[in-house]
Amino acid sequence: MDGKTFVEVLKILKKESKNWNAPVVAFMGRTENNPYKVLIATILSLRTKDQITALASDRLFKVADTPEKMVNLPAEEIEKLIYPVGFYKNKAKTIKEISKIILEKYAGKVPDNLEDLLSLKGVGRKTANLVLSEGYKKPAICVDVHVHRISNRLGVVKTKTPEETEFKLMEILPKKYWRDVNWVLVAFGQTICKPIKPMCDICPVKNFCEFGKIKA
């Protein structure tokens, strides 16, 4: 599948996405316009289901929704608020450390460029790109397991790692579509194009999909 066809697929899925639950971090980014909350929620979401992330984020942000408030919370209190997200003890420490760095080095503002975001402890390309795309509305492609899996299933890319997928998608997609990739494909991957037993019979883009054609 070439980039032009993938754009067509994205447009179809974007229309269908109104029937699916939006990924929690993408929903937060598109309704609250708060890069700090997007950053922290993304950290919470790693190795954690969306429903648990949403509840944990809500509990945490009711108590501390700025770096200033977060650094004043004991790590033990953060742990209690975010439990049962995966690796909650480590994430509590990371959230405090990142919040402190944002205050001391960036005057309380989350960095708006990839290099500075990646310098923060615990922030990888997935998290950094999600902050850029959903927190700052900048063109960036956030590749998680869903985006990596579905891009390969569709035949858009033939890659082995999410990072390879990110760079390949950047090559073939016009920048104006970069921000759509994550939230559209994640919603699609959680609802239809699941890792095991994808629901190809009701897939709105099955006629474009290499995997679907093989299965048929």
Contacts in CASP RR format, 6 or more apart in sequence:
PFRMAT RR
TARGET T0000
AUTHOR 0000-0000-0000
METHOD contacts of the structure
MODEL  1
MDGKTFVEVLKILKKESKNWNAPVVAFMGRTENNPYKVLIATILSLRTKD
QITALASDRLFKVADTPEKMVNLPAEEIEKLIYPVGFYKNKAKTIKEISK
IILEKYAGKVPDNLEDLLSLKGVGRKTANLVLSEGYKKPAICVDVHVHRI
SNRLGVVKTKTPEETEFKLMEILPKKYWRDVNWVLVAFGQTICKPIKPMC
DICPVKNFCEFGKIKA
1 9 0 8 1.000
1 154 0 8 1.000
1 155 0 8 1.000
1 156 0 8 1.000
1 208 0 8 1.000
1 210 0 8 1.000
2 172 0 8 1.000
3 156 0 8 1.000
3 172 0 8 1.000
3 173 0 8 1.000
5 208 0 8 1.000
6 154 0 8 1.000
6 156 0 8 1.000
6 172 0 8 1.000
6 173 0 8 1.000
7 173 0 8 1.000
7 174 0 8 1.000
7 177 0 8 1.000
8 208 0 8 1.000
9 154 0 8 1.000
9 205 0 8 1.000
9 208 0 8 1.000
10 177 0 8 1.000
10 180 0 8 1.000
10 181 0 8 1.000
10 184 0 8 1.000
12 204 0 8 1.000
12 205 0 8 1.000
13 184 0 8 1.000
13 185 0 8 1.000
13 188 0 8 1.000
13 204 0 8 1.000
13 205 0 8 1.000
14 180 0 8 1.000
14 184 0 8 1.000
16 188 0 8 1.000
16 204 0 8 1.000
17 183 0 8 1.000
17 184 0 8 1.000
17 187 0 8 1.000
17 188 0 8 1.000
20 187 0 8 1.000
20 188 0 8 1.000
20 190 0 8 1.000
20 191 0 8 1.000
20 192 0 8 1.000
21 50 0 8 1.000
21 187 0 8 1.000
21 190 0 8 1.000
21 191 0 8 1.000
22 30 0 8 1.000
22 183 0 8 1.000
22 187 0 8 1.000
23 50 0 8 1.000
23 182 0 8 1.000
23 183 0 8 1.000
23 186 0 8 1.000
23 187 0 8 1.000
23 190 0 8 1.000
24 41 0 8 1.000
24 45 0 8 1.000
24 50 0 8 1.000
24 51 0 8 1.000
24 53 0 8 1.000
24 54 0 8 1.000
24 57 0 8 1.000
25 38 0 8 1.000
25 41 0 8 1.000
25 42 0 8 1.000
25 45 0 8 1.000
25 53 0 8 1.000
25 130 0 8 1.000
25 134 0 8 1.000
26 130 0 8 1.000
26 134 0 8 1.000
26 182 0 8 1.000
26 183 0 8 1.000
26 186 0 8 1.000
28 34 0 8 1.000
28 37 0 8 1.000
28 38 0 8 1.000
28 41 0 8 1.000
28 57 0 8 1.000
28 134 0 8 1.000
29 37 0 8 1.000
29 38 0 8 1.000
29 134 0 8 1.000
29 135 0 8 1.000
30 134 0 8 1.000
30 183 0 8 1.000
33 135 0 8 1.000
34 65 0 8 1.000
34 135 0 8 1.000
35 109 0 8 1.000
35 110 0 8 1.000
35 112 0 8 1.000
35 131 0 8 1.000
35 135 0 8 1.000
35 136 0 8 1.000
36 65 0 8 1.000
36 66 0 8 1.000
36 67 0 8 1.000
36 102 0 8 1.000
36 110 0 8 1.000
37 57 0 8 1.000
37 61 0 8 1.000
37 65 0 8 1.000
38 130 0 8 1.000
38 131 0 8 1.000
38 134 0 8 1.000
38 135 0 8 1.000
39 98 0 8 1.000
39 110 0 8 1.000
39 123 0 8 1.000
39 127 0 8 1.000
39 131 0 8 1.000
40 57 0 8 1.000
40 60 0 8 1.000
40 61 0 8 1.000
40 70 0 8 1.000
40 95 0 8 1.000
40 98 0 8 1.000
41 53 0 8 1.000
41 57 0 8 1.000
42 126 0 8 1.000
42 127 0 8 1.000
42 130 0 8 1.000
42 131 0 8 1.000
43 91 0 8 1.000
43 94 0 8 1.000
43 95 0 8 1.000
43 98 0 8 1.000
43 122 0 8 1.000
43 123 0 8 1.000
43 127 0 8 1.000
44 53 0 8 1.000
44 56 0 8 1.000
44 57 0 8 1.000
44 60 0 8 1.000
44 82 0 8 1.000
44 85 0 8 1.000
44 91 0 8 1.000
45 53 0 8 1.000
45 85 0 8 1.000
46 86 0 8 1.000
46 87 0 8 1.000
46 91 0 8 1.000
46 127 0 8 1.000
47 86 0 8 1.000
47 87 0 8 1.000
48 56 0 8 1.000
48 85 0 8 1.000
48 86 0 8 1.000
50 190 0 8 1.000
52 84 0 8 1.000
52 85 0 8 1.000
53 85 0 8 1.000
56 81 0 8 1.000
56 82 0 8 1.000
56 83 0 8 1.000
56 84 0 8 1.000
56 85 0 8 1.000
59 81 0 8 1.000
59 82 0 8 1.000
60 78 0 8 1.000
60 81 0 8 1.000
60 82 0 8 1.000
63 69 0 8 1.000
63 73 0 8 1.000
63 77 0 8 1.000
63 81 0 8 1.000
64 70 0 8 1.000
64 72 0 8 1.000
64 73 0 8 1.000
64 78 0 8 1.000
67 99 0 8 1.000
67 100 0 8 1.000
67 102 0 8 1.000
67 103 0 8 1.000
67 108 0 8 1.000
68 103 0 8 1.000
68 108 0 8 1.000
70 78 0 8 1.000
70 95 0 8 1.000
70 96 0 8 1.000
70 99 0 8 1.000
71 96 0 8 1.000
71 99 0 8 1.000
71 100 0 8 1.000
71 103 0 8 1.000
73 96 0 8 1.000
75 92 0 8 1.000
75 93 0 8 1.000
75 96 0 8 1.000
76 92 0 8 1.000
78 92 0 8 1.000
78 95 0 8 1.000
78 96 0 8 1.000
79 88 0 8 1.000
79 89 0 8 1.000
79 92 0 8 1.000
82 88 0 8 1.000
82 91 0 8 1.000
82 92 0 8 1.000
82 95 0 8 1.000
85 91 0 8 1.000
94 121 0 8 1.000
94 122 0 8 1.000
97 121 0 8 1.000
98 120 0 8 1.000
98 121 0 8 1.000
98 122 0 8 1.000
98 123 0 8 1.000
101 120 0 8 1.000
101 121 0 8 1.000
102 108 0 8 1.000
102 109 0 8 1.000
102 110 0 8 1.000
102 111 0 8 1.000
102 120 0 8 1.000
106 116 0 8 1.000
110 117 0 8 1.000
110 131 0 8 1.000
110 135 0 8 1.000
111 117 0 8 1.000
111 119 0 8 1.000
111 120 0 8 1.000
112 132 0 8 1.000
112 136 0 8 1.000
112 138 0 8 1.000
113 132 0 8 1.000
114 125 0 8 1.000
114 128 0 8 1.000
114 129 0 8 1.000
114 132 0 8 1.000
114 140 0 8 1.000
117 123 0 8 1.000
117 124 0 8 1.000
117 127 0 8 1.000
117 128 0 8 1.000
117 131 0 8 1.000
117 132 0 8 1.000
118 124 0 8 1.000
118 125 0 8 1.000
118 128 0 8 1.000
125 143 0 8 1.000
125 162 0 8 1.000
125 163 0 8 1.000
125 166 0 8 1.000
126 142 0 8 1.000
126 143 0 8 1.000
126 144 0 8 1.000
126 162 0 8 1.000
128 140 0 8 1.000
129 140 0 8 1.000
129 141 0 8 1.000
129 142 0 8 1.000
129 143 0 8 1.000
129 166 0 8 1.000
129 182 0 8 1.000
130 140 0 8 1.000
130 142 0 8 1.000
130 182 0 8 1.000
132 138 0 8 1.000
132 140 0 8 1.000
133 139 0 8 1.000
133 140 0 8 1.000
133 141 0 8 1.000
133 142 0 8 1.000
133 178 0 8 1.000
133 179 0 8 1.000
133 182 0 8 1.000
134 179 0 8 1.000
134 183 0 8 1.000
137 179 0 8 1.000
138 179 0 8 1.000
139 175 0 8 1.000
139 176 0 8 1.000
139 178 0 8 1.000
139 179 0 8 1.000
140 178 0 8 1.000
140 179 0 8 1.000
141 147 0 8 1.000
141 166 0 8 1.000
141 169 0 8 1.000
141 170 0 8 1.000
141 173 0 8 1.000
141 178 0 8 1.000
141 181 0 8 1.000
141 182 0 8 1.000
142 166 0 8 1.000
142 181 0 8 1.000
142 182 0 8 1.000
143 151 0 8 1.000
143 162 0 8 1.000
143 163 0 8 1.000
143 165 0 8 1.000
143 166 0 8 1.000
143 169 0 8 1.000
143 181 0 8 1.000
143 182 0 8 1.000
144 162 0 8 1.000
144 182 0 8 1.000
144 186 0 8 1.000
145 162 0 8 1.000
145 195 0 8 1.000
146 185 0 8 1.000
146 186 0 8 1.000
146 188 0 8 1.000
146 189 0 8 1.000
146 190 0 8 1.000
146 193 0 8 1.000
147 162 0 8 1.000
147 165 0 8 1.000
147 181 0 8 1.000
147 182 0 8 1.000
147 185 0 8 1.000
147 186 0 8 1.000
148 159 0 8 1.000
148 161 0 8 1.000
148 162 0 8 1.000
148 165 0 8 1.000
149 189 0 8 1.000
149 193 0 8 1.000
149 195 0 8 1.000
150 185 0 8 1.000
150 188 0 8 1.000
150 189 0 8 1.000
150 193 0 8 1.000
151 157 0 8 1.000
151 159 0 8 1.000
151 165 0 8 1.000
151 168 0 8 1.000
151 169 0 8 1.000
151 185 0 8 1.000
152 158 0 8 1.000
152 159 0 8 1.000
152 165 0 8 1.000
153 193 0 8 1.000
153 198 0 8 1.000
153 209 0 8 1.000
153 210 0 8 1.000
153 211 0 8 1.000
153 212 0 8 1.000
154 205 0 8 1.000
154 208 0 8 1.000
154 209 0 8 1.000
154 210 0 8 1.000
154 211 0 8 1.000
155 209 0 8 1.000
155 210 0 8 1.000
155 211 0 8 1.000
156 168 0 8 1.000
156 169 0 8 1.000
156 172 0 8 1.000
157 164 0 8 1.000
157 165 0 8 1.000
157 168 0 8 1.000
157 169 0 8 1.000
159 165 0 8 1.000
159 168 0 8 1.000
169 178 0 8 1.000
169 181 0 8 1.000
170 178 0 8 1.000
173 181 0 8 1.000
192 198 0 8 1.000
192 199 0 8 1.000
192 202 0 8 1.000
192 203 0 8 1.000
192 204 0 8 1.000
193 199 0 8 1.000
193 203 0 8 1.000
198 211 0 8 1.000
200 206 0 8 1.000
200 209 0 8 1.000
200 211 0 8 1.000
200 212 0 8 1.000
200 215 0 8 1.000
200 216 0 8 1.000
203 209 0 8 1.000
203 212 0 8 1.000
206 212 0 8 1.000
206 216 0 8 1.000
END
